[in-house]
Amino acid sequence: MQVYDYFLSYKTQSRKGVIVLLDPDKGGKDEMNKRAGAAEQAGAAAVFVGGSHIGDNDFDDTLQAMKQELHIPLIIFPGGSSQVSQYADAILFLSLISGRNPQYLIGEHITAAPKVKKLRLEVISTAYMLVESGKISAVEYISNTKPIPREQVKIAAAHAMAAEMLGMKLVYLEAGSGALYPVPPEMISAVRKAVDLPLLVGGGIKDAGQAQSAFTAGADFVVIGNALESGDDWAWVKGIKTDFENPSLIHPLRKGGS
């Protein structure tokens, strides 16, 4: 099973999933292994790995160690073109379609493409949309792009439609790391009605209620990162998981698979 098919299985079965985003910039290899294991135990559907300043060797070593222990997909959420590894199950090719900076629309992809193809990584083209969150996020600052205003739900929906027409496979609504406010339910709902693609929502989700609100509005997956970095309390994540114990959804690239 390809990772994208795994994502689709959630949508086609009207299921919901939690994805945990880990940033190796914020902990060493041992800490990342610990958190990846905790994510799986809490019922996460997948683990995203990425950051802004990770060295090539550190990134590769970290993913190799994590992959040996996980039974769920390990997916690169790249902060730049250097974050490519043979040890991932897939990589999100994030095109920042909410902005107009060509480096993050296509430039980073061109740089990464030869290595990605050589490693035969599964590529999941992803429409990455930055949404206003009440503060200037790291993504906004680094990419030098403006987020979509929170109240402009029709603009968000139109961006998602264009992405689907261009052949992208996922839509990711992102409020940004450490966001004050998560993506508004009204925007999630508008995008859900506009496209048939799997819909991921992240940034600013700090508790089970906010995750459930995103699910109710139409998200297929919620992505949680910062809210899990300050401690070891994963109980609230367990409270929002849905049917993750179903063995038919264990990713076959993991132990015992082919």
C-alpha positions in Angstrom: 0.0 0.0 0.0 1.3 3.4 -0.9 1.1 6.1 1.7 -1.3 8.2 -0.4 -3.6 5.2 -0.6 -3.4 4.9 3.2 -4.5 8.6 3.4 -7.3 7.9 1.0 -8.5 5.0 3.0 -9.4 7.3 5.8 -11.4 9.6 3.6 -13.2 6.9 1.7 -14.2 5.2 5.0 -15.3 8.6 6.5 -12.6 8.1 9.2 -10.5 10.8 11.0 -6.8 10.7 11.8 -4.3 12.5 14.0 -0.9 13.2 12.6 2.0 14.2 14.9 4.6 16.6 13.5 8.1 16.2 15.1 10.8 18.8 14.6 14.4 17.4 15.1 15.6 20.9 15.7 13.8 20.7 19.0 15.4 17.5 20.3 18.1 14.9 19.5 17.7 11.4 17.9 16.7 9.8 21.2 14.1 12.3 22.0 12.6 12.0 18.5 12.5 8.2 18.9 10.7 8.6 22.2 8.2 11.0 20.8 7.5 9.0 17.7 6.8 5.9 19.9 4.5 8.0 22.1 2.7 9.2 19.0 2.1 5.7 17.8 0.9 4.6 21.3 -1.4 7.5 21.4 -3.1 6.4 18.2 -1.5 8.7 15.6 -2.2 7.7 12.0 1.3 8.9 10.9 4.4 10.9 11.9 5.6 13.9 10.0 9.2 14.9 10.4 10.7 18.2 9.4 12.3 21.4 10.6 14.1 24.6 9.5 17.8 24.0 10.4 18.5 20.3 10.4 21.8 19.1 9.0 21.7 16.5 6.2 23.5 13.8 8.2 21.4 14.4 11.4 18.2 14.2 9.4 19.1 10.9 7.7 20.3 9.3 11.0 17.2 10.5 12.9 14.8 9.0 10.3 16.7 5.8 10.1 16.4 5.3 13.8 12.7 6.2 13.9 11.7 4.0 11.0 13.1 0.9 12.7 10.6 1.4 15.6 7.5 2.7 13.9 4.6 0.7 12.5 2.8 3.8 11.0 4.0 5.9 8.1 7.0 8.1 8.5 6.6 11.1 6.2 8.9 14.0 5.5 7.4 17.4 6.0 10.3 19.3 4.5 11.4 22.7 5.7 13.7 22.9 2.6 15.1 21.0 -0.3 17.9 19.4 1.7 15.4 17.4 3.9 15.3 14.3 1.8 16.0 10.8 3.2 15.8 7.2 1.9 14.4 6.1 5.3 11.1 7.9 4.9 8.0 6.2 3.5 7.0 9.3 1.6 7.7 13.0 1.2 5.1 15.8 1.0 6.0 18.1 -1.9 4.6 21.2 -0.3 3.8 24.0 -2.8 3.0 27.2 -0.8 0.1 28.1 -3.1 -1.3 30.8 -0.7 1.9 32.9 -1.4 3.5 34.2 -4.5 7.1 33.5 -3.8 8.4 31.3 -6.6 11.0 29.7 -4.4 8.3 28.0 -2.4 5.9 27.5 -5.2 8.4 25.5 -7.4 12.0 26.5 -6.7 12.7 24.2 -3.7 11.1 21.4 -5.6 13.4 21.7 -8.6 16.4 21.5 -6.2 15.1 18.5 -4.4 13.7 16.6 -7.4 16.8 14.7 -8.6 17.6 13.3 -5.2 14.0 12.4 -4.5 13.8 10.5 -7.9 17.1 8.8 -7.3 15.9 7.5 -3.9 12.5 6.5 -5.4 10.6 8.2 -2.6 6.9 8.3 -2.9 6.0 11.9 -3.6 2.7 13.4 -2.4 2.1 16.7 -4.1 0.5 18.9 -1.4 -1.3 22.3 -1.7 0.1 24.1 1.3 -2.0 27.1 2.4 -0.9 29.4 5.1 -3.8 30.9 7.1 -3.7 34.0 9.3 -3.3 32.9 12.9 -3.0 36.0 15.1 0.8 36.3 14.9 3.6 36.2 12.4 4.5 32.5 12.0 7.9 31.1 11.1 6.5 30.0 7.8 5.3 33.4 7.0 8.6 35.0 8.0 10.9 32.6 6.2 8.8 32.3 3.0 8.2 36.1 2.8 4.5 35.4 2.0 1.3 36.7 3.4 -1.2 34.3 4.9 -4.9 34.1 3.7 -7.0 36.3 6.0 -9.1 34.3 8.4 -12.3 35.6 7.1 -11.6 35.1 3.4 -13.1 31.6 3.2 -14.0 32.0 -0.5 -10.4 32.8 -1.4 -9.2 29.7 0.5 -11.7 27.6 -1.3 -10.7 29.0 -4.7 -7.0 28.2 -4.0 -8.0 24.6 -3.1 -10.0 24.2 -6.3 -7.1 25.4 -8.4 -4.8 23.0 -6.6 -7.1 20.1 -7.3 -7.3 21.1 -11.0 -3.5 21.2 -11.2 -3.4 17.6 -10.0 -2.3 18.0 -6.4 -3.2 15.2 -4.1 -3.6 16.8 -0.7 -4.8 20.1 0.7 -3.1 21.3 3.9 -4.5 24.3 5.8 -1.8 25.6 8.1 -2.1 28.3 10.8 1.6 27.9 11.5 3.8 26.6 14.3 2.7 28.2 17.7 -0.3 29.8 16.2 -2.5 31.8 18.5 -5.7 30.7 16.7 -6.3 27.5 14.7 -7.8 27.5 11.2 -11.4 28.7 11.4 -14.0 26.0 11.1 -15.8 28.1 8.5 -12.7 28.0 6.3 -12.3 24.3 6.8 -15.9 23.7 5.8 -15.6 25.9 2.7 -12.5 24.1 1.5 -14.1 20.7 2.2 -17.1 21.6 0.1 -14.9 22.9 -2.7 -12.7 19.8 -3.3 -12.7 16.0 -3.0 -9.0 15.7 -1.9 -8.0 14.6 1.6 -7.9 17.7 3.8 -5.2 18.2 6.5 -5.5 21.0 9.1 -2.7 22.1 11.4 -1.4 24.9 13.6 -2.8 26.1 16.8 -4.6 22.9 17.8 -4.0 22.7 21.5 -6.7 20.4 22.8 -9.1 17.7 21.9 -12.0 20.1 21.5 -10.2 22.1 18.8 -9.2 18.9 17.0 -12.8 17.7 17.1 -14.0 21.1 15.8 -11.7 20.7 12.8 -13.0 17.2 12.2 -16.6 18.3 12.4 -15.9 21.1 9.9 -14.6 18.6 7.4 -10.9 17.9 8.1 -9.8 14.3 7.4 -6.6 14.7 9.5 -5.4 17.2 12.1 -1.7 17.8 12.6 -0.4 18.4 16.1 3.1 19.7 16.8 3.8 22.4 19.4 1.1 21.3 21.8 3.0 18.1 22.4 6.5 19.6 22.8 6.3 20.9 26.4 5.6 17.7 28.2 4.7 14.0 28.2 0.9 14.3 28.5 -0.5 12.5 25.5 -3.8 11.6 27.1 -5.8 14.2 25.2 -4.5 12.8 21.9 -5.8 9.4 22.8 -9.1 11.0 23.4 -9.5 12.2 19.8 -8.2 9.1 18.0 -10.7 7.1 15.9 -10.3 3.4 15.2 -6.6 3.4 14.9 -6.4 -0.1 16.3 -7.9 -1.5 13.0 -5.1 -3.8 11.8 -6.1 -3.4 8.2 -4.8 0.2 8.4 -1.3 -0.7 9.7 1.0 0.5 7.0 2.6 -2.5 5.2 6.0 -0.8 4.8 6.5 -1.4 8.5 7.5 -4.5 10.4 6.1 -7.6 8.8 5.2 -5.8 5.6 6.7 -5.9 2.2 
